[in-house]
């Protein structure tokens, strides 16, 4: 359906779309012939993308191989075992590319998809505004058609990586008639142009992961729209569904061959190091559940019955949330698209964060406010206590998640204002 480059599976191939063993064998044979550690990261990813192995579950017309979703994980593991490098990190690969595959025109895919998959072009998300956060449909950033270009004016906020992104996933209002959900369009905004100003936001935990973006007569070519005119809300919901899937911010593990230094791996490690600088505080945002037992023992309160009960409740709830995440991943492996179950995971993650905040406060008491105390992890716990509120806001507030769950899972009526 992409209408792009089509990878043809060679005649005589033993690969069966429904056989895990044959997929594994096919990618191993391809890697034996094509993996070259002396290639640059860019050159290697171009080879990987053009082969169809970068995202094998995608259409063969979209640089894939028309395989089931489970093939992605098998191929990723084979790449790792071979010491090769996989797909780029960031919202381009996780949000922009899947959205473009599902809703983009053939022309747009030709323009941006391959460069996104190779990591040549990076992305940021331009959704929220100062007056349109949880109520995103109230956004006011405008897009006005001027010949063969859209002219953009407005402000966005909480934009991770906007200071170095090449493209932005932009929601802007193209029609003010009708309901607030109507008349929103979804654009690809070239970030490196006059009229775009990016300002970092200083957070209360002293990090600056986010930015605010000001657009003054910025311009977008008429063909860089995802989906159809005024139908951007539907496309945005697809992006948000991908954002709320049960995933973790895990640094990739690279396998080194001591006999051969790999240029591609070295460059990928540098890429990962730069990428995760932005997210260094995210484990603290999630609550650092992994530290509660050690912290209680260190401060000599592990025998306090109230603290023990709260720790047990936290660890139990976290484990239940992990089981829910496993069910969601199993559904994805069967080929089901991301759905409202992502909101359950998002809501549960917020609750884990709040519970961890409460437990760390019980354990540390006033010491939790000391960034430079005498105990191990003092600085980390202090950062936890000022970072966890963000977990209930980022990616849609808890109230928004409850509305989605009520409507999409429980079948409750929509809010009358919508």
C-alpha positions, -999 to +999 in steps of 0.1 A: +000+000+000+030+023+003+037+025-034+074+028-028+106+008-034+096-028-033+120-055-021+116-087-041+123-119-021+147-139-043+135-170-062+143-202-044+142-186-010+134-210+018+117-183+038+081-190+048+062-159+062+047-181+089+078-200+100+100-185+127+128-209+119+129-200+082+129-163+090+158-168+114+177-188+088+170-163+060+183-133+080+213-153+092+223-161+056+217-125+046+239-112+075+267-136+067+269-121+032+261-084+039+272-074+074+304-054+071+317-039+104+339-015+084+309+003+069+298+036+084+266+035+104+248+054+077+260+031+049+251+000+069+216+012+077+210+021+040+220-015+032+197-029+059+167-007+049+170-015+012+171-053+020+138-052+038+152-065+071+150-031+090+113-036+096+104-070+081+068-068+093+061-037+071+049-039+035+075-049+009+065-015-007+076+003+025+111-013+029+097-043+046+091-080+038+054-085+045+062-108+075+042-111+107+049-087+135+068-113+155+095-113+128+107-079+139+119-092+173+136-123+157+155-102+132+165-077+159+180-105+180+198-120+150+213-085+143+225-082+178+240-117+179+258-110+146+273-078+162+254-057+137+234-025+143+197-022+142+173+007+137+179+043+149+166+055+182+141+082+188+106+094+179+113+092+141+115+054+142+089+048+170+063+075+162+068+093+129+076+063+106+047+041+118+023+070+114+035+078+079+033+041+069-003+040+081-016+073+069+010+090+046+007+095+009+030+076-015+047+109-023+054+118+014+068+083+020+092+088-009+103+121+006+109+112+042+105+075+051+138+060+040+158+089+055+139+083+088+147+046+088+184+051+082+186+078+109+197+104+085+167+126+095+156+129+131+122+140+145+104+158+173+067+159+183+049+192+181+015+185+197+009+203+230+005+240+234+004+263+265-034+264+262-039+229+248-022+202+268-046+175+280-073+191+259-051+188+228-080+193+204-082+230+216-049+238+199-047+271+181-015+269+160-027+278+125-018+267+090-029+289+061-025+278+025-004+303+005+001+290-031+019+257-028+030+262+008+013+262+042+022+292+065+024+282+101+020+305+131+018+295+168+036+280+198+042+244+210+056+233+243+071+202+260+089+193+228+117+168+234+147+170+210+132+200+191+166+217+194+183+193+170+154+176+151+152+178+113+115+173+111+086+179+135+053+160+137+030+191+138-007+195+145-021+227+133-056+241+127-066+245+091-104+250+096-121+268+125-156+258+116-173+230+133-162+211+164-127+215+179-117+180+167-125+189+131-103+211+111-069+199+126-043+187+100-011+168+106+020+181+089+057+173+085+074+205+095+110+211+083+127+224+115+157+241+100+142+272+084+137+308+093+106+315+115+113+287+139+127+295+174+134+267+199+139+276+236+149+251+262+128+247+294+146+245+327+128+218+349+126+217+386+149+187+387+176+209+369+174+190+336+163+206+303+149+177+283+120+198+268+117+229+247+091+254+236+089+261+199+077+294+184+067+294+147+064+327+129+054+325+092+072+291+090+065+273+058+056+237+048+054+224+013+018+215+004+026+178-001+040+173+034+007+165+051+000+132+068-035+119+061-061+142+046-069+179+051-088+186+084-085+149+094-054+153+115-071+143+148-076+108+136-040+105+125-028+120+158-046+094+177-026+068+158+006+084+168-005+087+205-015+050+204+021+042+194+034+065+221+014+048+248+024+012+239+041-008+266+078+000+259+108+008+279+137+033+275+164+007+273+198+014+259+207-011+231+234-036+239+260-040+212+281-071+207+318-065+200+342-087+181+375-082+198+394-091+166+377-065+145+367-030+156+334-021+140+330+014+128+292+010+126+290-002+162+313+026+174+291+052+157+259+035+170+272+036+206+279+073+202+245+078+188+229+060+217+250+080+242+238+113+228+202+101+225+200+089+262+214+122+275+179+136+271+163+108+290+188+104+319+162+114+345+134+091+331+141+063+356+137+088+384+104+099+368+092+063+369+099+061+406+131+040+409+112+010+424+145-009+421+159+011+450+132+008+476+144-023+494+180-014+494+172+021+506+150+008+535+178-015+546+204+012+543+184+036+565+175+009+590+138+010+585+133-023+567+116-039+598+090-011+601+056-028+595+040+002+577+070+006+554+071-032+547+034-032+538+038-002+514+069-018+498+050-050+493+020-032+477+043-013+454+062-044+442+030-063+437+014-036+417+045-032+396+045-069+388+009-068+378+016-040+354+044-060+339+020-088+332-003-064+315+026-052+294+034-087+284-002-093+273+000-061+252+033-072+236+017-106+228-011-089+211+013-068+190+032-100+181-001-114+167-003-083+144-029-063+163-023-025+161-017-005+193-051+001+210-066+014+242-047-011+262-018+014+260-039+038+282-041+010+308-003+007+308+001+045+309-023+049+338-007+020+357+028+035+352+016+067+367+003+048+397+035+029+401+053+063+401+030+078+427+033+047+449+071+048+446+071+085+455+051+077+486+073+047+497+105+067+492+091+095+513+082+070+541+117+055+539+138+086+537+117+111+556+134+145+556+165+130+541+146+127+509+151+164+504+189+162+506+206+162+473+241+160+489+234+138+519+256+112+536+239+081+522+241+063+489+215+074+464+205+106+483+208+126+451+188+100+431+160+099+457+158+137+458+155+137+420+128+110+422+107+131+445+106+161+422+104+141+389+076+116+395+048+142+389+058+143+353+049+106+348+012+115+352+014+143+326+037+132+298+020+113+269-015+123+281-027+129+317-043+103+339-077+119+333-073+115+295-063+079+299-094+072+320-116+088+294-100+066+267-104+035+288-140+044+296-150+050+260-129+024+241-128-005+266-159+000+289-181+013+262-192+044+281-206+074+262-182+101+250-181+135+268-209+157+254-184+185+248-166+163+222 
